[in-house]
Amino acid sequence: MNLVRIFIRALRGHYLLTVFLLGEMLELAVAGSGPFHHLFDAVTFIAICLLLGAFGCPVRPLVLFGLFSGAGWVLDLLNFRQGPIDIEGLCWLLAHSIIGYSLIRSLKATTVVTEAEITNAISLFLVMGIMFANIYALILWNFPGALISTTSKAVQYDQILYFSFMTQTTVGFGDIVPGNGPVRLISVLQAIAGIMYVAIILSRFVSLYSTGHRPVRVGTLLSRHRSGARGGRRKRTDGGPDAAQKAAESGVRARRRVSDGDSPNRCR
């Protein structure tokens, strides 16, 4: 029963999407290839597709995500490494861009700061790093010297992922450096995007919280309802403004009747 509650809380808080994205990154960095790699990819992207559908993602992006991730998985399974363009890397880039689109759509529509929105912001940051790693991999397909490593000759995808997040967080240890102009330009844009993203997300959350857009608990709503019901009962018991108005009108009518009854006596 406790496991069910934990799962429901994780689903409502959008923690599962962040967990699967972190798992994808760790699996790419550790496993690399093999049957476990293909099985984990299939389970991960099926779970992400289901989670995006549960979060209210439109049908068309979901279908596109399924097509791109499925095509990337099949090409990876067949070990397809031919052609002037890395088709597998392009499919993964498009699949992750759809995840980013869904997260941006959710963050733009938010009016309250909840744990789900915070985890969505973390997931979007992870998706940004993975997308830039896919872009670097596409460049390395045609320009093998686009990234230069001081520890090894050939740069693998786990090193590309590492370089992407080191650039996005503006850490940059210097063990992997850009080797041509396009990679330098993209790395500068990624560093600017990483800084601006943190600033924009923090300012948006702070502005939503400071202007009073806070989630209201169920207990607070019940207490407000009960206090309103008590106030209504008091008004009905005391008579309220309607009773006072009726009493005033009846007094006016009584005075008119008295004045009409006194006027014949004065005439006599």
KADA-V738537 format. One record per residue. N is the residue number from 1. RES is the residue in one small letter. PSI is psi in radians with two decimals (none if undefined). OMEGA is omega as a letter, one per 30 degrees, with the letter a starting at -180 (none if undefined). D_CENTER is the distance of its C-alpha to the mean C-alpha in Angstrom with 2 decimals. Layout:
# KADA-V738537
[[N	RES	PSI	OMEGA	D_CENTER] [N	RES	PSI	OMEGA	D_CENTER]]
This chain:
# KADA-V738537
[[1	m	-0.69	l	27.85] [2	n	-0.64	l	25.97] [3	l	-0.64	l	24.23] [4	v	-0.75	l	23.13] [5	r	-0.72	l	21.74] [6	i	-0.72	l	19.89] [7	f	-0.75	l	18.43] [8	i	-0.71	l	17.41] [9	r	-0.71	l	15.83] [10	a	-0.63	l	13.91] [11	l	-0.74	l	12.83] [12	r	-0.63	a	11.83] [13	g	0.05	l	10.03] [14	h	0.44	l	8.08] [15	y	-0.54	a	10.48] [16	l	-0.65	l	12.12] [17	l	-0.76	l	9.75] [18	t	-0.71	l	10.03] [19	v	-0.74	a	13.68] [20	f	-0.63	l	14.40] [21	l	-0.73	l	13.21] [22	l	-0.70	l	15.38] [23	g	-0.67	l	18.04] [24	e	-0.76	l	18.13] [25	m	-0.80	a	18.71] [26	l	-0.67	a	21.35] [27	e	-0.69	l	23.01] [28	l	-0.61	a	23.44] [29	a	-0.52	a	24.81] [30	v	-0.96	a	27.13] [31	a	-0.95	l	28.22] [32	g	-1.06	a	28.23] [33	s	3.10	a	30.19] [34	g	3.03	a	32.14] [35	p	-0.65	l	31.73] [36	f	-0.65	l	29.22] [37	h	-0.81	a	27.01] [38	h	-0.71	l	27.17] [39	l	-0.75	a	26.68] [40	f	-0.70	l	23.63] [41	d	-0.77	a	22.08] [42	a	-0.83	a	22.87] [43	v	-0.73	a	21.48] [44	t	-0.84	a	18.22] [45	f	-0.47	l	17.46] [46	i	-0.74	l	18.72] [47	a	-0.72	l	16.46] [48	i	-0.70	l	13.32] [49	c	-0.77	l	14.69] [50	l	-0.69	l	15.28] [51	l	-0.73	l	11.88] [52	l	-0.67	l	10.34] [53	g	-0.66	l	13.26] [54	a	-0.46	a	12.72] [55	f	0.00	l	9.24] [56	g	0.40	l	11.23] [57	c	2.44	l	11.12] [58	p	2.82	a	14.50] [59	v	-0.72	a	17.50] [60	r	-0.83	l	18.50] [61	p	-0.59	l	15.52] [62	l	-0.75	l	15.77] [63	v	-0.75	l	19.48] [64	l	-0.70	l	19.18] [65	f	-0.74	l	16.90] [66	g	-0.70	l	19.54] [67	l	-0.83	a	22.33] [68	f	-0.78	a	21.21] [69	s	-0.66	l	20.27] [70	g	-0.71	l	23.49] [71	a	-0.72	l	25.56] [72	g	-0.67	l	24.39] [73	w	-0.72	l	25.19] [74	v	-0.74	l	28.60] [75	l	-0.64	l	29.49] [76	d	-0.66	l	28.68] [77	l	-0.67	l	30.75] [78	l	-0.11	a	33.61] [79	n	0.84	a	33.37] [80	f	1.99	a	33.57] [81	r	0.94	a	34.30] [82	q	2.82	l	36.21] [83	g	2.84	a	36.04] [84	p	-0.25	a	35.35] [85	i	2.44	l	31.55] [86	d	1.61	a	29.39] [87	i	-0.66	l	28.25] [88	e	-0.81	l	26.41] [89	g	-0.62	l	24.40] [90	l	-0.70	l	23.71] [91	c	-0.76	l	22.42] [92	w	-0.66	l	20.02] [93	l	-0.77	l	18.86] [94	l	-0.66	l	18.28] [95	a	-0.76	l	16.49] [96	h	-0.54	l	13.98] [97	s	-0.57	l	13.67] [98	i	-0.66	l	12.70] [99	i	-0.78	l	9.84] [100	g	-0.69	l	8.81] [101	y	-0.77	a	9.64] [102	s	-0.69	l	7.60] [103	l	-0.71	l	4.22] [104	i	-0.71	l	6.28] [105	r	-0.70	l	7.54] [106	s	-0.71	a	4.98] [107	l	-0.59	l	4.84] [108	k	-0.56	a	8.50] [109	a	-0.13	a	9.37] [110	t	2.51	l	8.63] [111	t	-0.11	l	12.09] [112	v	2.68	l	12.02] [113	v	1.87	l	10.85] [114	t	2.99	l	10.22] [115	e	-0.52	l	9.81] [116	a	-0.71	l	6.89] [117	e	-0.61	l	4.96] [118	i	-0.77	l	7.03] [119	t	-0.55	l	6.53] [120	n	-0.70	l	2.95] [121	a	-0.70	l	5.19] [122	i	-0.75	l	7.90] [123	s	-0.70	l	7.06] [124	l	-0.65	l	6.86] [125	f	-0.73	l	10.02] [126	l	-0.71	l	11.57] [127	v	-0.66	l	11.18] [128	m	-0.80	l	12.82] [129	g	-0.70	l	15.58] [130	i	-0.68	l	16.25] [131	m	-0.76	l	16.48] [132	f	-0.59	l	18.93] [133	a	-0.67	l	20.81] [134	n	-0.67	l	21.26] [135	i	-0.76	l	22.63] [136	y	-0.68	l	25.01] [137	a	-0.66	l	26.13] [138	l	-0.67	l	26.96] [139	i	-0.72	l	29.05] [140	l	-0.36	l	30.77] [141	w	-0.71	a	31.81] [142	n	-0.35	a	34.30] [143	f	1.53	a	34.80] [144	p	-0.45	a	35.22] [145	g	0.32	a	35.98] [146	a	-0.50	l	32.81] [147	l	2.30	a	31.68] [148	i	2.19	l	34.45] [149	s	2.41	l	34.36] [150	t	-0.15	a	36.98] [151	t	-0.38	a	37.01] [152	s	2.86	a	37.28] [153	k	-0.96	a	38.44] [154	a	2.28	a	35.85] [155	v	2.13	l	32.15] [156	q	3.01	a	30.22] [157	y	-0.57	l	26.57] [158	d	-0.60	l	25.78] [159	q	-0.61	l	27.29] [160	i	-0.75	l	25.31] [161	l	-0.72	l	22.02] [162	y	-0.80	l	23.51] [163	f	-0.65	a	24.58] [164	s	-0.83	a	21.20] [165	f	-0.53	l	19.43] [166	m	-0.61	l	22.58] [167	t	-0.72	a	22.46] [168	q	-0.60	l	18.81] [169	t	0.06	l	19.50] [170	t	0.62	l	22.90] [171	v	-1.13	l	24.90] [172	g	1.45	l	27.09] [173	f	-0.38	l	29.85] [174	g	0.03	l	31.96] [175	d	-0.36	l	32.73] [176	i	2.19	a	31.04] [177	v	2.69	l	31.61] [178	p	2.53	a	31.25] [179	g	-0.10	l	34.42] [180	n	3.09	a	34.35] [181	g	-0.83	a	33.25] [182	p	-0.72	l	30.23] [183	v	-0.64	l	28.58] [184	r	-0.77	a	29.43] [185	l	-0.81	a	27.90] [186	i	-0.65	l	24.62] [187	s	-0.63	l	24.47] [188	v	-0.77	l	25.08] [189	l	-0.65	l	22.33] [190	q	-0.69	l	19.89] [191	a	-0.73	l	21.12] [192	i	-0.74	l	20.71] [193	a	-0.68	l	17.16] [194	g	-0.74	l	16.31] [195	i	-0.82	a	18.10] [196	m	-0.62	a	16.78] [197	y	-0.84	a	13.09] [198	v	-0.75	a	13.78] [199	a	-0.75	a	15.95] [200	i	-0.77	a	13.76] [201	i	-0.78	a	10.74] [202	l	-0.76	a	13.48] [203	s	-0.64	l	15.45] [204	r	-0.78	l	12.84] [205	f	-0.71	l	12.11] [206	v	-0.72	a	15.90] [207	s	-0.70	l	16.87] [208	l	-0.69	a	14.90] [209	y	-0.67	a	16.47] [210	s	-0.47	l	19.85] [211	t	0.08	l	20.27] [212	g	0.10	l	20.10] [213	h	1.38	a	16.78] [214	r	2.59	l	16.57] [215	p	2.39	a	16.01] [216	v	2.25	l	19.54] [217	r	2.81	a	20.89] [218	v	-0.65	l	23.11] [219	g	-0.66	l	26.12] [220	t	-0.72	l	25.81] [221	l	-0.71	l	25.80] [222	l	-0.71	l	28.83] [223	s	-0.68	l	30.70] [224	r	-0.70	a	30.23] [225	h	-0.73	a	31.50] [226	r	-0.72	l	34.46] [227	s	-0.66	l	35.41] [228	g	-0.66	l	35.37] [229	a	-0.68	l	37.55] [230	r	-0.74	l	39.99] [231	g	-0.65	l	40.28] [232	g	-0.65	l	41.09] [233	r	-0.65	l	43.75] [234	r	-0.73	a	45.32] [235	k	-0.70	l	45.55] [236	r	-0.61	l	47.20] [237	t	-0.77	a	49.59] [238	d	-0.21	a	50.62] [239	g	-0.65	l	51.07] [240	g	-3.08	a	48.45] [241	p	-0.51	l	49.02] [242	d	-0.73	l	50.30] [243	a	-0.69	l	53.11] [244	a	-0.69	l	54.13] [245	q	-0.70	l	54.34] [246	k	-0.68	l	56.44] [247	a	-0.71	l	58.77] [248	a	-0.73	l	59.26] [249	e	-0.68	l	60.12] [250	s	-0.60	l	62.58] [251	g	-0.70	l	64.24] [252	v	-0.76	l	64.73] [253	r	-0.65	l	66.29] [254	a	-0.73	l	68.58] [255	r	-0.63	l	69.82] [256	r	-0.72	l	70.57] [257	r	-0.68	l	72.63] [258	v	-0.75	a	74.56] [259	s	-0.66	l	75.29] [260	d	-0.57	l	76.44] [261	g	-0.48	a	78.71] [262	d	-0.40	a	80.27] [263	s	-0.62	l	81.12] [264	p	-0.62	l	84.11] [265	n	-0.69	l	85.67] [266	r	-0.56	l	85.56] [267	c	-0.70	l	87.22] [268	r	none	none	89.99]]
